[in-house]
Amino acid sequence: MKSVLMTGASGGIGSAIKELLLENGYKVSTIGRGDAQIVCDLKDSKLLAKEVEKWLKTNAVDILINAAGFGLFDPLESTKPEKIDELISVNLTAPITLSHLCLKKF
């Protein structure tokens, strides 16, 4: 059985991907703030790395799916810098961090 580690499984496309994988016999483990095997806010890269490293000590991962993400649609001049930091953390830093950690296991 292939093991999948994924973000963004709680809604939208990620939820559909998760269901399709489960229907096809994959073991799916999720990372998220709510009902997830690894409970972590993707905006906190240090905590994310710590929690995933701990999880990887006892779990295998064959496939990584980075499906979490969000967009900012306000004009740049009215977008708060904190929101831009959040966007970069979730959409860029978290996938890079997870890819780096999982690649160590291959």
C-alpha positions in Angstrom: 0.0 0.0 0.0 1.4 3.4 -1.0 1.6 6.0 1.7 0.6 9.7 1.0 1.4 12.7 3.0 -0.7 15.8 2.1 -1.6 19.3 2.9 -4.9 20.9 2.0 -7.0 17.8 2.5 -9.8 19.5 4.4 -11.4 21.3 1.5 -11.7 22.0 -2.2 -9.4 20.1 -4.5 -7.4 18.6 -1.7 -10.4 17.0 -0.2 -11.4 15.4 -3.5 -7.8 14.2 -4.0 -7.8 12.6 -0.6 -11.1 10.8 -1.2 -9.9 9.5 -4.6 -6.7 8.2 -3.0 -8.5 6.5 -0.2 -11.0 4.9 -2.7 -8.0 3.5 -4.5 -6.3 1.9 -1.5 -3.8 4.5 -0.6 -2.9 5.3 3.1 -3.4 9.1 3.4 -1.9 11.1 6.3 -2.8 14.8 6.5 -1.2 17.9 7.8 -3.5 20.7 9.0 -4.9 22.8 11.7 -8.0 20.6 12.4 -8.7 16.9 12.0 -5.3 15.8 10.8 -2.7 13.2 11.7 -0.1 16.0 12.0 -1.8 19.0 13.6 0.2 22.1 12.6 -0.4 25.6 11.1 1.5 25.7 7.8 2.4 29.3 8.6 4.8 28.1 11.3 7.7 26.6 9.4 9.7 25.6 12.5 6.8 23.8 14.1 5.9 22.2 10.8 9.4 20.9 10.4 9.5 19.6 14.0 6.2 17.8 13.8 6.8 16.3 10.4 10.3 15.1 11.4 8.7 13.4 14.4 6.1 11.8 12.2 8.6 10.6 9.7 10.5 8.7 12.4 7.6 6.1 12.5 5.9 6.5 9.2 6.9 6.0 5.5 5.9 8.4 2.8 5.8 7.4 -0.9 4.0 10.4 -2.2 3.9 14.1 -1.0 1.0 16.3 -2.1 1.1 20.0 -1.4 -2.5 21.0 -2.0 -2.8 23.7 0.6 -2.8 27.3 -0.6 -4.6 30.5 -0.8 -4.6 33.7 -2.8 -4.7 37.4 -2.0 -7.0 39.4 -4.3 -6.9 42.9 -2.9 -4.8 45.6 -4.5 -1.2 45.3 -3.3 -1.2 48.8 -1.8 -4.1 47.8 0.6 -2.7 44.4 1.4 -1.2 44.2 4.9 2.4 42.9 5.0 1.3 40.2 7.5 -1.0 38.7 4.8 1.8 38.6 2.3 4.0 36.8 4.9 1.2 34.3 5.4 0.8 33.7 1.7 4.5 33.1 1.3 4.6 30.8 4.3 1.7 28.6 3.2 2.2 28.7 -0.6 6.0 28.6 -0.8 7.9 27.9 2.4 5.7 25.0 3.6 5.9 23.0 0.3 9.6 23.6 0.2 10.1 22.5 3.8 7.9 19.4 3.3 9.7 18.4 0.1 13.1 18.8 1.7 12.0 16.6 4.7 10.4 13.9 2.6 13.3 13.8 0.1 15.6 12.8 3.0 13.5 9.6 3.3 13.9 8.4 -0.2 
